[in-house]
Amino acid sequence: MADLKYYDVILKPVITESSMAGYENKKYTFLVHPEATKIQIKEAVEKMFDGITVASVHTMNYDGKTKRRGMIYGKTAKRKKAIVQLTKDSKDIEIFHGV
């Protein structure tokens, strides 16, 4: 496994209708590096956002979809999604609010 820095772990936030439903419960969804562990994801979120304490991390792995172009078959890239649950006393993440 490659040596991942905390700024390489989180790729981008996921802003969908179902992920926005968890904002009231302090659950935030991110696309993360496919080789990142739960501990690395927790440390990256706590370092990137001030005043944040992570309670738990849930991850989901997605395989690439099979695509076809003419007679050639291929696959899209793998993805990994993480749902981060914050503690009750931690601050909210500002990038998700106002969307």
N, C-alpha and C positions, 0 to 999 in steps of 0.2 A: 504494500500500500504506500502511496506517495505521502510525503510529509506535507500535510495541509495546514496552512495558516488560518487564523480565524476569519480573515476577510475573503478567503477562497471557499469557505464552507457554504455560506448562504449565497445563492445565486440571485434570487429575486422573490418578492412577495407574491402570493397567489391571491388575486382579488376576484372572487366569484360570489355568486349569490349565496351558496351554501357556506363558504368560508366566512362571509360577512355576518352570518347568523351567530357565529361563535364569539364575536367581539364583546358582547355583553358579559360573557363568562370568562373573559380574558384569554381566549384561545385564538392564536394567530397561526396562519399557514404560510409556509415558505417552500420554494423549490431549493433543494440543497444538492451538494456534490454527491454523485452516486456512491462514492466510497466513504462518505462521512459517517461516523458513529454517533450514537445518541449523546455521548459525553462531549464530543467535539461540537455538536450542534448546540448543546446547552451552554458551553463556554463561549461560543461565538455570539450567541444572542445576548448574553450578559455583558460581553465586552463591547459590542457594537452600540448598544442602547444603554444610556445611563439610568440608574435607579430601577433596573429590572432584575427580578429574581425569578428563575424558572423553577416551577414545581415538577413538571414532567414533560417528556417528549415522546410522541408517537410517530413512527415512520412507516411509509408505504413505498414499496419498490414497484415501478412500472417497467415492463419490458417494452422494447421498441415495436412499433406496428409494422406489419409486412406491407410493403408498397410494391407496385408493379409499374414499370414503364416499358411498354412493348412486351418483349419476351423476357426481359431481365427482371428478376425479383431482388429486393433488398429490404433492409430494415432501417427504421428511424432510430435515433439515439435512445438509450435507456434514460429514465428519469427517476428521481427520488423526491418524495414530498414529506415534509415534517409538519406536524401540528404541535405547537408549543403552548403549554398551559402555564400561565404565570400565577404567582401567589396572590392572595387577596390584597396584601399591603403594597405590592409593587405598582409603579406608575404604568399608564397606558403607553403603547407605542404610537407616536404621533403620525407616522407615515400612513397608517391605516385609516385615520380619522379624517373626515372631510372629503371622502371619496364618494 
